[in-house]
Amino acid sequence: MLRYKENLKGNSRQLRKNMTEAEQILWSRIRGKQLKGMQFYRQKPIGGCIVDFYCPKAELVIELDGGQHYSEEGKERDIRRDEYMADMGLRVLRFSDREVFENLQAVIEKIWSHI
């Protein structure tokens, strides 16, 4: 079981209540063990971060990136987070919100190939 900072629990709950449209769309396709019977969690605290989606059996994190992720600061922060997750033995798949809106099937297929 992965540890997390206790103070992230409230933020995690709040993020689950206020998912973005892209997160809602992807969640509708991965929840309830729809992909290879694998359980996914949404807005999951891991270490000092909250990840968008997490599949423990596959050791897979899925992140959806909105506009703030494409600034220089956002890109650098994402690189550090991905390295942090890799150090914990987790793989990270990143998709843009646009990919979810415009080509959800390709997103699902890529996730499928990593679980």
N, C-alpha and C positions, 0 to 999 in steps of 0.2 A: 504494500500500500504506500502510495506517495504521500509524503508529508506536505503540509502547507501552512502558511501563516494564518493563525486563527482570526486575525482582524480582517481577512478577505472574505469571510463567510457572508457577512451582511451585504457587501458589494456584489458578491456572486448571486445572491438571491435577487437583488435589485436588477441586475443585468438579465436574469432569466425572465423577470416580469416585463422588461422593456427591450426585447430582442429587436434587432433591425429587421427590415423586410427580407433582406437576403438571408439572414440567419433563420427566420421563420420558414422560408421556402426550403432551405437545405434540411432543417430539422424535420420537416414533414416527410422527407425521403430517407432519413437515417434513423429515426426514432423507432422504438419498439422492435429492435433486432431485425430490421428489414434487410440489412446487408449481411449475408452469410451468417445470420444468427448472432451477430456481434452487437453487444451493448455499447451504446454511445451515451455520454453525459454532456450536458450543455452548460456553458459558463462555469467550468470546473476549476477550482483553485488548485494549483500545483506549485509547490515551492512558494516563491514570492510573486507569482503571476496568476491571472485568471485567463484560461484559454477558452476559445469559443466552443470547441467540441473535443472530447477525449474518448478514445476507445482503449481501455486498459489491456484487454487481451492482445490487441495488435500493437500495443505501445505506440499509438498514433495520436497525434494532435492535429486538428484541422483548424486553421485560422482563415477568417474571411476579412479581407482588407478593403476598407472604404478609403475615401479621399485622403484622410490624415496620414495614411501609411505611405504616401508617395512623395512626401516632403523629404528633404535630406535628413532631418531629425527623425522622422518616422521610419525611414529606411534603416538608419543606424540602430534605432531602438529594436526593430524587428530582427536585425542580424544578431544583436546581443541576446534577445529572447530565444531565437532559434538555437544559438550556441548553448545557452543555458539548458534548454530542453534536451539537446543532443548529449550534453554531459550527464544528464539523468537517464540516458538510454532510450530517449523518445525520438521518433521521427516526426517531422512537421511538414504538413502539406499546406501550402498557402494558395488561396484563390481570391481573385478580386470579386467584389460584389457584382460587377458587370458580367463576369463569367457565369455566376449563378443565374443572373437574370436572362442572359442571352444563350447559354449553352449548358443548362443544368445536366443534361444527360452525359456530356463529356466530363463534368465534375464528378458525377456519381461513378462513372467508369474508372476514373483515375483513383478514387477512394477505394473502389472494389479491388483494383489491382494491388493495393497496398495493405489489404487486410487478409 
